[in-house]
Amino acid sequence: MIMLYDNLPSLDLHGIDRDYAKILINEFIKDNYKIKNNRVIIIHGIGTGIIKKTTQETLKKNTLVENFKIDNFNPGITVVNIVKKP
């Protein structure tokens, strides 16, 4: 089975608390911006929704994020588009 996002950089937040998740998300976005990756995925899982909510709140505040959305087929994944580096 071929996965839709196999070729995209990903950050898996399973088992991470919300404060550490914020740090990891912002570092992950910054690092991928620097190396000109324009699309990444964040795997937050479904669970109680705390990490999913934290992910969305963090992405909304990050100026390097162009937009993001929950994957249509897997609600435990957020697809993030990063602004293009000039």
PDB file of N, CA, C and O in Angstrom:
ATOM      1  N   MET A   1       0.840  -1.180   0.000  1.00  0.00           N
ATOM      2  CA  MET A   1       0.000   0.000   0.000  1.00  0.00           C
ATOM      3  C   MET A   1       0.892   1.252   0.000  1.00  0.00           C
ATOM      4  O   MET A   1       1.804   1.360   0.819  1.00  0.00           O
ATOM      5  N   ILE A   2       0.636   2.172  -0.892  1.00  0.00           N
ATOM      6  CA  ILE A   2       1.405   3.406  -0.980  1.00  0.00           C
ATOM      7  C   ILE A   2       0.700   4.466  -0.137  1.00  0.00           C
ATOM      8  O   ILE A   2      -0.494   4.719  -0.296  1.00  0.00           O
ATOM      9  N   MET A   3       1.459   5.070   0.750  1.00  0.00           N
ATOM     10  CA  MET A   3       0.896   6.117   1.598  1.00  0.00           C
ATOM     11  C   MET A   3       1.026   7.457   0.885  1.00  0.00           C
ATOM     12  O   MET A   3       2.024   7.725   0.216  1.00  0.00           O
ATOM     13  N   LEU A   4       0.030   8.274   1.033  1.00  0.00           N
ATOM     14  CA  LEU A   4      -0.035   9.562   0.353  1.00  0.00           C
ATOM     15  C   LEU A   4       1.097  10.501   0.758  1.00  0.00           C
ATOM     16  O   LEU A   4       1.575  11.287  -0.061  1.00  0.00           O
ATOM     17  N   TYR A   5       1.526  10.425   2.013  1.00  0.00           N
ATOM     18  CA  TYR A   5       2.502  11.380   2.529  1.00  0.00           C
ATOM     19  C   TYR A   5       3.863  10.773   2.817  1.00  0.00           C
ATOM     20  O   TYR A   5       4.635  11.336   3.593  1.00  0.00           O
ATOM     21  N   ASP A   6       4.173   9.643   2.213  1.00  0.00           N
ATOM     22  CA  ASP A   6       5.444   8.962   2.479  1.00  0.00           C
ATOM     23  C   ASP A   6       6.667   9.839   2.211  1.00  0.00           C
ATOM     24  O   ASP A   6       7.686   9.711   2.891  1.00  0.00           O
ATOM     25  N   ASN A   7       6.569  10.716   1.236  1.00  0.00           N
ATOM     26  CA  ASN A   7       7.736  11.514   0.847  1.00  0.00           C
ATOM     27  C   ASN A   7       7.836  12.850   1.597  1.00  0.00           C
ATOM     28  O   ASN A   7       8.751  13.633   1.341  1.00  0.00           O
ATOM     29  N   LEU A   8       6.914  13.110   2.509  1.00  0.00           N
ATOM     30  CA  LEU A   8       6.936  14.379   3.237  1.00  0.00           C
ATOM     31  C   LEU A   8       7.584  14.217   4.608  1.00  0.00           C
ATOM     32  O   LEU A   8       7.416  13.186   5.259  1.00  0.00           O
ATOM     33  N   PRO A   9       8.324  15.232   5.047  1.00  0.00           N
ATOM     34  CA  PRO A   9       8.870  15.194   6.409  1.00  0.00           C
ATOM     35  C   PRO A   9       7.718  15.141   7.412  1.00  0.00           C
ATOM     36  O   PRO A   9       6.681  15.773   7.212  1.00  0.00           O
ATOM     37  N   SER A  10       7.907  14.387   8.483  1.00  0.00           N
ATOM     38  CA  SER A  10       6.828  14.264   9.463  1.00  0.00           C
ATOM     39  C   SER A  10       7.357  14.386  10.882  1.00  0.00           C
ATOM     40  O   SER A  10       8.515  14.084  11.170  1.00  0.00           O
ATOM     41  N   LEU A  11       6.474  14.836  11.751  1.00  0.00           N
ATOM     42  CA  LEU A  11       6.751  14.954  13.175  1.00  0.00           C
ATOM     43  C   LEU A  11       5.683  14.150  13.900  1.00  0.00           C
ATOM     44  O   LEU A  11       4.493  14.434  13.760  1.00  0.00           O
ATOM     45  N   ASP A  12       6.095  13.147  14.676  1.00  0.00           N
ATOM     46  CA  ASP A  12       5.161  12.302  15.415  1.00  0.00           C
ATOM     47  C   ASP A  12       5.128  12.757  16.874  1.00  0.00           C
ATOM     48  O   ASP A  12       6.149  12.728  17.561  1.00  0.00           O
ATOM     49  N   LEU A  13       3.966  13.171  17.338  1.00  0.00           N
ATOM     50  CA  LEU A  13       3.817  13.707  18.682  1.00  0.00           C
ATOM     51  C   LEU A  13       3.202  12.719  19.670  1.00  0.00           C
ATOM     52  O   LEU A  13       2.844  13.103  20.783  1.00  0.00           O
ATOM     53  N   HIS A  14       3.075  11.466  19.280  1.00  0.00           N
ATOM     54  CA  HIS A  14       2.527  10.468  20.199  1.00  0.00           C
ATOM     55  C   HIS A  14       3.358  10.416  21.478  1.00  0.00           C
ATOM     56  O   HIS A  14       4.584  10.324  21.422  1.00  0.00           O
ATOM     57  N   GLY A  15       2.700  10.473  22.615  1.00  0.00           N
ATOM     58  CA  GLY A  15       3.381  10.363  23.898  1.00  0.00           C
ATOM     59  C   GLY A  15       4.028  11.646  24.393  1.00  0.00           C
ATOM     60  O   GLY A  15       4.715  11.636  25.415  1.00  0.00           O
ATOM     61  N   ILE A  16       3.821  12.749  23.686  1.00  0.00           N
ATOM     62  CA  ILE A  16       4.444  14.033  24.046  1.00  0.00           C
ATOM     63  C   ILE A  16       3.411  14.895  24.772  1.00  0.00           C
ATOM     64  O   ILE A  16       2.242  14.901  24.388  1.00  0.00           O
ATOM     65  N   ASP A  17       3.819  15.621  25.814  1.00  0.00           N
ATOM     66  CA  ASP A  17       2.874  16.527  26.485  1.00  0.00           C
ATOM     67  C   ASP A  17       2.738  17.820  25.677  1.00  0.00           C
ATOM     68  O   ASP A  17       3.545  18.103  24.792  1.00  0.00           O
ATOM     69  N   ARG A  18       1.715  18.588  25.996  1.00  0.00           N
ATOM     70  CA  ARG A  18       1.380  19.756  25.158  1.00  0.00           C
ATOM     71  C   ARG A  18       2.461  20.840  25.159  1.00  0.00           C
ATOM     72  O   ARG A  18       2.687  21.479  24.132  1.00  0.00           O
ATOM     73  N   ASP A  19       3.130  21.057  26.290  1.00  0.00           N
ATOM     74  CA  ASP A  19       4.171  22.088  26.322  1.00  0.00           C
ATOM     75  C   ASP A  19       5.358  21.708  25.441  1.00  0.00           C
ATOM     76  O   ASP A  19       5.887  22.538  24.702  1.00  0.00           O
ATOM     77  N   TYR A  20       5.767  20.449  25.529  1.00  0.00           N
ATOM     78  CA  TYR A  20       6.878  19.980  24.697  1.00  0.00           C
ATOM     79  C   TYR A  20       6.449  19.925  23.229  1.00  0.00           C
ATOM     80  O   TYR A  20       7.258  20.178  22.336  1.00  0.00           O
ATOM     81  N   ALA A  21       5.187  19.598  22.979  1.00  0.00           N
ATOM     82  CA  ALA A  21       4.673  19.548  21.602  1.00  0.00           C
ATOM     83  C   ALA A  21       4.795  20.914  20.934  1.00  0.00           C
ATOM     84  O   ALA A  21       5.172  20.994  19.764  1.00  0.00           O
ATOM     85  N   LYS A  22       4.484  21.986  21.655  1.00  0.00           N
ATOM     86  CA  LYS A  22       4.586  23.343  21.097  1.00  0.00           C
ATOM     87  C   LYS A  22       6.018  23.626  20.642  1.00  0.00           C
ATOM     88  O   LYS A  22       6.245  24.157  19.555  1.00  0.00           O
ATOM     89  N   ILE A  23       6.974  23.263  21.491  1.00  0.00           N
ATOM     90  CA  ILE A  23       8.383  23.494  21.160  1.00  0.00           C
ATOM     91  C   ILE A  23       8.774  22.689  19.929  1.00  0.00           C
ATOM     92  O   ILE A  23       9.391  23.215  19.003  1.00  0.00           O
ATOM     93  N   LEU A  24       8.408  21.397  19.928  1.00  0.00           N
ATOM     94  CA  LEU A  24       8.768  20.531  18.800  1.00  0.00           C
ATOM     95  C   LEU A  24       8.145  21.013  17.491  1.00  0.00           C
ATOM     96  O   LEU A  24       8.801  21.005  16.450  1.00  0.00           O
ATOM     97  N   ILE A  25       6.894  21.426  17.543  1.00  0.00           N
ATOM     98  CA  ILE A  25       6.203  21.898  16.329  1.00  0.00           C
ATOM     99  C   ILE A  25       6.903  23.132  15.765  1.00  0.00           C
ATOM    100  O   ILE A  25       7.190  23.193  14.570  1.00  0.00           O
ATOM    101  N   ASN A  26       7.174  24.107  16.615  1.00  0.00           N
ATOM    102  CA  ASN A  26       7.811  25.338  16.134  1.00  0.00           C
ATOM    103  C   ASN A  26       9.211  25.084  15.592  1.00  0.00           C
ATOM    104  O   ASN A  26       9.594  25.678  14.584  1.00  0.00           O
ATOM    105  N   GLU A  27       9.980  24.219  16.235  1.00  0.00           N
ATOM    106  CA  GLU A  27      11.316  23.871  15.741  1.00  0.00           C
ATOM    107  C   GLU A  27      11.226  23.124  14.410  1.00  0.00           C
ATOM    108  O   GLU A  27      12.006  23.379  13.493  1.00  0.00           O
ATOM    109  N   PHE A  28      10.276  22.208  14.315  1.00  0.00           N
ATOM    110  CA  PHE A  28      10.070  21.420  13.097  1.00  0.00           C
ATOM    111  C   PHE A  28       9.717  22.332  11.917  1.00  0.00           C
ATOM    112  O   PHE A  28      10.264  22.177  10.825  1.00  0.00           O
ATOM    113  N   ILE A  29       8.808  23.277  12.139  1.00  0.00           N
ATOM    114  CA  ILE A  29       8.417  24.217  11.086  1.00  0.00           C
ATOM    115  C   ILE A  29       9.614  25.081  10.688  1.00  0.00           C
ATOM    116  O   ILE A  29       9.877  25.267   9.500  1.00  0.00           O
ATOM    117  N   LYS A  30      10.336  25.606  11.670  1.00  0.00           N
ATOM    118  CA  LYS A  30      11.497  26.468  11.394  1.00  0.00           C
ATOM    119  C   LYS A  30      12.566  25.710  10.606  1.00  0.00           C
ATOM    120  O   LYS A  30      13.110  26.233   9.634  1.00  0.00           O
ATOM    121  N   ASP A  31      12.864  24.484  11.024  1.00  0.00           N
ATOM    122  CA  ASP A  31      13.875  23.683  10.330  1.00  0.00           C
ATOM    123  C   ASP A  31      13.475  23.399   8.888  1.00  0.00           C
ATOM    124  O   ASP A  31      14.311  23.479   7.988  1.00  0.00           O
ATOM    125  N   ASN A  32      12.214  23.071   8.661  1.00  0.00           N
ATOM    126  CA  ASN A  32      11.764  22.774   7.304  1.00  0.00           C
ATOM    127  C   ASN A  32      11.682  24.018   6.444  1.00  0.00           C
ATOM    128  O   ASN A  32      11.891  23.939   5.233  1.00  0.00           O
ATOM    129  N   TYR A  33      11.386  25.162   7.034  1.00  0.00           N
ATOM    130  CA  TYR A  33      11.429  26.430   6.310  1.00  0.00           C
ATOM    131  C   TYR A  33      12.849  26.699   5.819  1.00  0.00           C
ATOM    132  O   TYR A  33      13.062  27.089   4.671  1.00  0.00           O
ATOM    133  N   LYS A  34      13.813  26.483   6.710  1.00  0.00           N
ATOM    134  CA  LYS A  34      15.216  26.740   6.368  1.00  0.00           C
ATOM    135  C   LYS A  34      15.692  25.886   5.200  1.00  0.00           C
ATOM    136  O   LYS A  34      16.467  26.353   4.365  1.00  0.00           O
ATOM    137  N   ILE A  35      15.236  24.646   5.136  1.00  0.00           N
ATOM    138  CA  ILE A  35      15.688  23.753   4.052  1.00  0.00           C
ATOM    139  C   ILE A  35      14.706  23.718   2.883  1.00  0.00           C
ATOM    140  O   ILE A  35      14.794  22.862   2.002  1.00  0.00           O
ATOM    141  N   LYS A  36      13.761  24.676   2.897  1.00  0.00           N
ATOM    142  CA  LYS A  36      12.824  24.898   1.793  1.00  0.00           C
ATOM    143  C   LYS A  36      11.862  23.743   1.538  1.00  0.00           C
ATOM    144  O   LYS A  36      11.480  23.491   0.395  1.00  0.00           O
ATOM    145  N   ASN A  37      11.474  23.048   2.589  1.00  0.00           N
ATOM    146  CA  ASN A  37      10.372  22.084   2.475  1.00  0.00           C
ATOM    147  C   ASN A  37       9.087  22.873   2.660  1.00  0.00           C
ATOM    148  O   ASN A  37       8.874  23.488   3.704  1.00  0.00           O
ATOM    149  N   ASN A  38       8.236  22.855   1.655  1.00  0.00           N
ATOM    150  CA  ASN A  38       7.026  23.671   1.702  1.00  0.00           C
ATOM    151  C   ASN A  38       5.820  22.958   2.273  1.00  0.00           C
ATOM    152  O   ASN A  38       4.808  23.594   2.569  1.00  0.00           O
ATOM    153  N   ARG A  39       5.908  21.639   2.433  1.00  0.00           N
ATOM    154  CA  ARG A  39       4.783  20.883   2.989  1.00  0.00           C
ATOM    155  C   ARG A  39       5.323  19.808   3.925  1.00  0.00           C
ATOM    156  O   ARG A  39       6.268  19.092   3.593  1.00  0.00           O
ATOM    157  N   VAL A  40       4.708  19.708   5.097  1.00  0.00           N
ATOM    158  CA  VAL A  40       5.088  18.713   6.099  1.00  0.00           C
ATOM    159  C   VAL A  40       3.818  18.148   6.729  1.00  0.00           C
ATOM    160  O   VAL A  40       2.729  18.698   6.561  1.00  0.00           O
ATOM    161  N   ILE A  41       3.973  17.048   7.454  1.00  0.00           N
ATOM    162  CA  ILE A  41       2.837  16.523   8.196  1.00  0.00           C
ATOM    163  C   ILE A  41       3.201  16.421   9.680  1.00  0.00           C
ATOM    164  O   ILE A  41       4.343  16.158  10.056  1.00  0.00           O
ATOM    165  N   ILE A  42       2.189  16.638  10.485  1.00  0.00           N
ATOM    166  CA  ILE A  42       2.334  16.465  11.924  1.00  0.00           C
ATOM    167  C   ILE A  42       1.345  15.385  12.341  1.00  0.00           C
ATOM    168  O   ILE A  42       0.144  15.489  12.090  1.00  0.00           O
ATOM    169  N   ILE A  43       1.867  14.356  12.978  1.00  0.00           N
ATOM    170  CA  ILE A  43       1.055  13.237  13.434  1.00  0.00           C
ATOM    171  C   ILE A  43       0.777  13.460  14.918  1.00  0.00           C
ATOM    172  O   ILE A  43       1.662  13.301  15.758  1.00  0.00           O
ATOM    173  N   HIS A  44      -0.455  13.826  15.226  1.00  0.00           N
ATOM    174  CA  HIS A  44      -0.824  14.096  16.616  1.00  0.00           C
ATOM    175  C   HIS A  44      -1.719  13.020  17.187  1.00  0.00           C
ATOM    176  O   HIS A  44      -1.945  12.971  18.396  1.00  0.00           O
ATOM    177  N   GLY A  45      -2.227  12.161  16.331  1.00  0.00           N
ATOM    178  CA  GLY A  45      -3.135  11.119  16.783  1.00  0.00           C
ATOM    179  C   GLY A  45      -4.525  11.681  17.054  1.00  0.00           C
ATOM    180  O   GLY A  45      -4.781  12.871  16.869  1.00  0.00           O
ATOM    181  N   ILE A  46      -5.406  10.805  17.493  1.00  0.00           N
ATOM    182  CA  ILE A  46      -6.785  11.208  17.758  1.00  0.00           C
ATOM    183  C   ILE A  46      -6.982  11.343  19.272  1.00  0.00           C
ATOM    184  O   ILE A  46      -7.285  12.436  19.751  1.00  0.00           O
ATOM    185  N   GLY A  47      -6.822  10.287  20.011  1.00  0.00           N
ATOM    186  CA  GLY A  47      -6.883  10.303  21.475  1.00  0.00           C
ATOM    187  C   GLY A  47      -7.955  11.210  22.042  1.00  0.00           C
ATOM    188  O   GLY A  47      -9.098  11.200  21.585  1.00  0.00           O
ATOM    189  N   THR A  48      -7.577  12.003  23.049  1.00  0.00           N
ATOM    190  CA  THR A  48      -8.526  12.910  23.698  1.00  0.00           C
ATOM    191  C   THR A  48      -8.644  14.242  22.964  1.00  0.00           C
ATOM    192  O   THR A  48      -9.538  15.033  23.261  1.00  0.00           O
ATOM    193  N   GLY A  49      -7.760  14.494  22.018  1.00  0.00           N
ATOM    194  CA  GLY A  49      -7.803  15.718  21.225  1.00  0.00           C
ATOM    195  C   GLY A  49      -6.942  16.844  21.771  1.00  0.00           C
ATOM    196  O   GLY A  49      -6.875  17.915  21.169  1.00  0.00           O
ATOM    197  N   ILE A  50      -6.285  16.620  22.896  1.00  0.00           N
ATOM    198  CA  ILE A  50      -5.472  17.684  23.505  1.00  0.00           C
ATOM    199  C   ILE A  50      -4.304  18.067  22.606  1.00  0.00           C
ATOM    200  O   ILE A  50      -4.063  19.252  22.380  1.00  0.00           O
ATOM    201  N   ILE A  51      -3.576  17.080  22.092  1.00  0.00           N
ATOM    202  CA  ILE A  51      -2.408  17.375  21.251  1.00  0.00           C
ATOM    203  C   ILE A  51      -2.858  17.913  19.891  1.00  0.00           C
ATOM    204  O   ILE A  51      -2.182  18.763  19.311  1.00  0.00           O
ATOM    205  N   LYS A  52      -3.971  17.434  19.388  1.00  0.00           N
ATOM    206  CA  LYS A  52      -4.511  17.964  18.134  1.00  0.00           C
ATOM    207  C   LYS A  52      -4.837  19.446  18.299  1.00  0.00           C
ATOM    208  O   LYS A  52      -4.485  20.259  17.444  1.00  0.00           O
ATOM    209  N   LYS A  53      -5.504  19.796  19.389  1.00  0.00           N
ATOM    210  CA  LYS A  53      -5.852  21.191  19.661  1.00  0.00           C
ATOM    211  C   LYS A  53      -4.589  22.034  19.851  1.00  0.00           C
ATOM    212  O   LYS A  53      -4.500  23.147  19.333  1.00  0.00           O
ATOM    213  N   THR A  54      -3.626  21.508  20.586  1.00  0.00           N
ATOM    214  CA  THR A  54      -2.355  22.206  20.794  1.00  0.00           C
ATOM    215  C   THR A  54      -1.647  22.440  19.465  1.00  0.00           C
ATOM    216  O   THR A  54      -1.089  23.512  19.229  1.00  0.00           O
ATOM    217  N   THR A  55      -1.675  21.418  18.592  1.00  0.00           N
ATOM    218  CA  THR A  55      -1.058  21.535  17.272  1.00  0.00           C
ATOM    219  C   THR A  55      -1.696  22.677  16.485  1.00  0.00           C
ATOM    220  O   THR A  55      -0.993  23.514  15.919  1.00  0.00           O
ATOM    221  N   GLN A  56      -3.014  22.710  16.450  1.00  0.00           N
ATOM    222  CA  GLN A  56      -3.707  23.748  15.692  1.00  0.00           C
ATOM    223  C   GLN A  56      -3.447  25.146  16.264  1.00  0.00           C
ATOM    224  O   GLN A  56      -3.228  26.094  15.511  1.00  0.00           O
ATOM    225  N   GLU A  57      -3.472  25.269  17.586  1.00  0.00           N
ATOM    226  CA  GLU A  57      -3.220  26.569  18.209  1.00  0.00           C
ATOM    227  C   GLU A  57      -1.798  27.052  17.920  1.00  0.00           C
ATOM    228  O   GLU A  57      -1.575  28.234  17.655  1.00  0.00           O
ATOM    229  N   THR A  58      -0.842  26.127  17.973  1.00  0.00           N
ATOM    230  CA  THR A  58       0.556  26.476  17.722  1.00  0.00           C
ATOM    231  C   THR A  58       0.757  26.890  16.264  1.00  0.00           C
ATOM    232  O   THR A  58       1.446  27.870  15.983  1.00  0.00           O
ATOM    233  N   LEU A  59       0.158  26.148  15.348  1.00  0.00           N
ATOM    234  CA  LEU A  59       0.299  26.464  13.922  1.00  0.00           C
ATOM    235  C   LEU A  59      -0.336  27.815  13.579  1.00  0.00           C
ATOM    236  O   LEU A  59       0.189  28.548  12.741  1.00  0.00           O
ATOM    237  N   LYS A  60      -1.454  28.145  14.214  1.00  0.00           N
ATOM    238  CA  LYS A  60      -2.123  29.425  13.960  1.00  0.00           C
ATOM    239  C   LYS A  60      -1.224  30.606  14.321  1.00  0.00           C
ATOM    240  O   LYS A  60      -1.283  31.652  13.674  1.00  0.00           O
ATOM    241  N   LYS A  61      -0.400  30.443  15.345  1.00  0.00           N
ATOM    242  CA  LYS A  61       0.463  31.521  15.824  1.00  0.00           C
ATOM    243  C   LYS A  61       1.804  31.589  15.099  1.00  0.00           C
ATOM    244  O   LYS A  61       2.521  32.582  15.220  1.00  0.00           O
ATOM    245  N   ASN A  62       2.149  30.551  14.351  1.00  0.00           N
ATOM    246  CA  ASN A  62       3.459  30.481  13.710  1.00  0.00           C
ATOM    247  C   ASN A  62       3.427  31.238  12.374  1.00  0.00           C
ATOM    248  O   ASN A  62       2.676  30.875  11.469  1.00  0.00           O
ATOM    249  N   THR A  63       4.239  32.282  12.262  1.00  0.00           N
ATOM    250  CA  THR A  63       4.227  33.121  11.060  1.00  0.00           C
ATOM    251  C   THR A  63       4.819  32.426   9.832  1.00  0.00           C
ATOM    252  O   THR A  63       4.670  32.923   8.716  1.00  0.00           O
ATOM    253  N   LEU A  64       5.480  31.295  10.021  1.00  0.00           N
ATOM    254  CA  LEU A  64       6.037  30.557   8.891  1.00  0.00           C
ATOM    255  C   LEU A  64       5.020  29.598   8.274  1.00  0.00           C
ATOM    256  O   LEU A  64       5.297  28.973   7.250  1.00  0.00           O
ATOM    257  N   VAL A  65       3.857  29.481   8.887  1.00  0.00           N
ATOM    258  CA  VAL A  65       2.814  28.580   8.392  1.00  0.00           C
ATOM    259  C   VAL A  65       1.877  29.349   7.477  1.00  0.00           C
ATOM    260  O   VAL A  65       1.251  30.331   7.877  1.00  0.00           O
ATOM    261  N   GLU A  66       1.796  28.877   6.236  1.00  0.00           N
ATOM    262  CA  GLU A  66       0.868  29.493   5.278  1.00  0.00           C
ATOM    263  C   GLU A  66      -0.564  29.062   5.585  1.00  0.00           C
ATOM    264  O   GLU A  66      -1.467  29.892   5.689  1.00  0.00           O
ATOM    265  N   ASN A  67      -0.756  27.742   5.728  1.00  0.00           N
ATOM    266  CA  ASN A  67      -2.053  27.190   6.109  1.00  0.00           C
ATOM    267  C   ASN A  67      -1.874  25.736   6.529  1.00  0.00           C
ATOM    268  O   ASN A  67      -0.804  25.154   6.349  1.00  0.00           O
ATOM    269  N   PHE A  68      -2.918  25.165   7.081  1.00  0.00           N
ATOM    270  CA  PHE A  68      -2.880  23.764   7.497  1.00  0.00           C
ATOM    271  C   PHE A  68      -4.291  23.214   7.513  1.00  0.00           C
ATOM    272  O   PHE A  68      -5.268  23.960   7.583  1.00  0.00           O
ATOM    273  N   LYS A  69      -4.380  21.890   7.444  1.00  0.00           N
ATOM    274  CA  LYS A  69      -5.695  21.242   7.509  1.00  0.00           C
ATOM    275  C   LYS A  69      -5.532  19.817   8.020  1.00  0.00           C
ATOM    276  O   LYS A  69      -4.484  19.190   7.865  1.00  0.00           O
ATOM    277  N   ILE A  70      -6.592  19.335   8.626  1.00  0.00           N
ATOM    278  CA  ILE A  70      -6.635  17.942   9.051  1.00  0.00           C
ATOM    279  C   ILE A  70      -6.784  17.101   7.789  1.00  0.00           C
ATOM    280  O   ILE A  70      -7.549  17.453   6.890  1.00  0.00           O
ATOM    281  N   ASP A  71      -6.052  15.987   7.720  1.00  0.00           N
ATOM    282  CA  ASP A  71      -6.141  15.108   6.564  1.00  0.00           C
ATOM    283  C   ASP A  71      -7.564  14.559   6.430  1.00  0.00           C
ATOM    284  O   ASP A  71      -8.194  14.202   7.426  1.00  0.00           O
ATOM    285  N   ASN A  72      -8.059  14.496   5.209  1.00  0.00           N
ATOM    286  CA  ASN A  72      -9.415  14.010   4.948  1.00  0.00           C
ATOM    287  C   ASN A  72      -9.612  12.541   5.317  1.00  0.00           C
ATOM    288  O   ASN A  72     -10.709  12.142   5.706  1.00  0.00           O
ATOM    289  N   PHE A  73      -8.564  11.742   5.198  1.00  0.00           N
ATOM    290  CA  PHE A  73      -8.683  10.306   5.415  1.00  0.00           C
ATOM    291  C   PHE A  73      -8.166   9.849   6.773  1.00  0.00           C
ATOM    292  O   PHE A  73      -8.468   8.736   7.203  1.00  0.00           O
ATOM    293  N   ASN A  74      -7.394  10.688   7.452  1.00  0.00           N
ATOM    294  CA  ASN A  74      -6.840  10.338   8.750  1.00  0.00           C
ATOM    295  C   ASN A  74      -6.896  11.563   9.661  1.00  0.00           C
ATOM    296  O   ASN A  74      -6.042  12.443   9.554  1.00  0.00           O
ATOM    297  N   PRO A  75      -7.882  11.635  10.552  1.00  0.00           N
ATOM    298  CA  PRO A  75      -8.013  12.803  11.420  1.00  0.00           C
ATOM    299  C   PRO A  75      -6.910  12.928  12.480  1.00  0.00           C
ATOM    300  O   PRO A  75      -6.912  13.871  13.270  1.00  0.00           O
ATOM    301  N   GLY A  76      -5.983  11.992  12.494  1.00  0.00           N
ATOM    302  CA  GLY A  76      -4.849  12.058  13.414  1.00  0.00           C
ATOM    303  C   GLY A  76      -3.632  12.730  12.802  1.00  0.00           C
ATOM    304  O   GLY A  76      -2.561  12.759  13.409  1.00  0.00           O
ATOM    305  N   ILE A  77      -3.796  13.275  11.594  1.00  0.00           N
ATOM    306  CA  ILE A  77      -2.691  13.914  10.869  1.00  0.00           C
ATOM    307  C   ILE A  77      -3.102  15.318  10.427  1.00  0.00           C
ATOM    308  O   ILE A  77      -4.212  15.525   9.937  1.00  0.00           O
ATOM    309  N   THR A  78      -2.202  16.271  10.605  1.00  0.00           N
ATOM    310  CA  THR A  78      -2.402  17.619  10.079  1.00  0.00           C
ATOM    311  C   THR A  78      -1.354  17.867   8.998  1.00  0.00           C
ATOM    312  O   THR A  78      -0.161  17.654   9.211  1.00  0.00           O
ATOM    313  N   VAL A  79      -1.820  18.321   7.837  1.00  0.00           N
ATOM    314  CA  VAL A  79      -0.940  18.663   6.725  1.00  0.00           C
ATOM    315  C   VAL A  79      -0.688  20.165   6.793  1.00  0.00           C
ATOM    316  O   VAL A  79      -1.624  20.961   6.867  1.00  0.00           O
ATOM    317  N   VAL A  80       0.595  20.541   6.767  1.00  0.00           N
ATOM    318  CA  VAL A  80       0.975  21.943   6.943  1.00  0.00           C
ATOM    319  C   VAL A  80       1.703  22.451   5.692  1.00  0.00           C
ATOM    320  O   VAL A  80       2.637  21.818   5.201  1.00  0.00           O
ATOM    321  N   ASN A  81       1.258  23.593   5.196  1.00  0.00           N
ATOM    322  CA  ASN A  81       1.973  24.277   4.114  1.00  0.00           C
ATOM    323  C   ASN A  81       2.765  25.420   4.731  1.00  0.00           C
ATOM    324  O   ASN A  81       2.221  26.278   5.426  1.00  0.00           O
ATOM    325  N   ILE A  82       4.053  25.409   4.459  1.00  0.00           N
ATOM    326  CA  ILE A  82       4.971  26.408   4.999  1.00  0.00           C
ATOM    327  C   ILE A  82       5.191  27.484   3.942  1.00  0.00           C
ATOM    328  O   ILE A  82       5.274  27.188   2.750  1.00  0.00           O
ATOM    329  N   VAL A  83       5.285  28.743   4.392  1.00  0.00           N
ATOM    330  CA  VAL A  83       5.528  29.826   3.447  1.00  0.00           C
ATOM    331  C   VAL A  83       6.810  29.551   2.675  1.00  0.00           C
ATOM    332  O   VAL A  83       7.753  28.962   3.203  1.00  0.00           O
ATOM    333  N   LYS A  84       6.833  29.978   1.434  1.00  0.00           N
ATOM    334  CA  LYS A  84       8.015  29.760   0.606  1.00  0.00           C
ATOM    335  C   LYS A  84       9.135  30.724   1.000  1.00  0.00           C
ATOM    336  O   LYS A  84       8.908  31.919   1.187  1.00  0.00           O
ATOM    337  N   LYS A  85      10.328  30.186   1.118  1.00  0.00           N
ATOM    338  CA  LYS A  85      11.476  31.002   1.475  1.00  0.00           C
ATOM    339  C   LYS A  85      11.928  31.777   0.234  1.00  0.00           C
ATOM    340  O   LYS A  85      12.065  31.195  -0.842  1.00  0.00           O
ATOM    341  N   PRO A  86      12.162  33.100   0.380  1.00  0.00           N
ATOM    342  CA  PRO A  86      12.563  33.902  -0.777  1.00  0.00           C
ATOM    343  C   PRO A  86      13.948  33.500  -1.299  1.00  0.00           C
ATOM    344  O   PRO A  86      14.433  34.080  -2.271  1.00  0.00           O
TER     345      PRO A  86
END
